[in-house]
Amino acid sequence: MAEVKSTNIVWHQHTVNRAAREQKFGHRGCTLWFTGLSGSGKSTLANALDEALCARSARSYVLDGDNVRHGLTKDLGFGPADRTENIRRIGEVARLFTDAGVINATAFISPYREDRDRARALQQAGDFLEVYVKASVEVCEGRDVKGLYGKARSGELKEFTGVSAPYEEPLNPEIIVDTGIQSVEESLAVIVGYLERHGYLSA
Ligand code: ADX
């Protein structure tokens, strides 16, 4: 957990608040927290969702592990403490996006349940939707789009999730998509359907 060093700071209440933004945008802001193994389809689905939302003129944005690790979190590796700090920072950024009225999708393995729960706790009830992108190690390894499972098996890559580092499945995710059996379109329909049924988006 990060040490608190900021003191003597005062919260400013800005006049353009979340409610005003959401009214203009015509939808709620929320975080869709995609979690799952490397190669499970998190980035693909987050991107497909972003496209679908953009086509409907919704405000959306994707925070993606591989991309964010080029900047905001480039000082972090893949040991447990660094993954926790990675998810802590993203959790804070996601909270800001929700406050900005944006439907934000985060695509990080986020292997530890406690880290995901902490990111959830930063937001109000209903603002954080955990999306479990379910696909077995066998399925992801069969895809091995980035060739990383091969490197992990040979020992070239250490602490690789699903091979030599743990992945803790969500216990109670709002949404589950099974990319081992569903097409991208089918999984996307499950996610968009959830947003519509629960009033995040109008159908
Ligand atoms: S997380 O565990 O901290 O949430 P994150 O989603 O940011 O991980 O980054 C995962 C991506 O980093 C993977 O998709 C993969 O491309 C790459 N990567 C490199 N090394 C590892 C590793 N040891 N374990 C998992 N992913 C790794």
Residues whose N, C-alpha, C, O or C-beta is under 5 A from the ligand:
A	BS01	ADX	S38 G65 D66 F78 R83 N86 A107 F108 I109 S110 P111 K158 E159 F160 T161
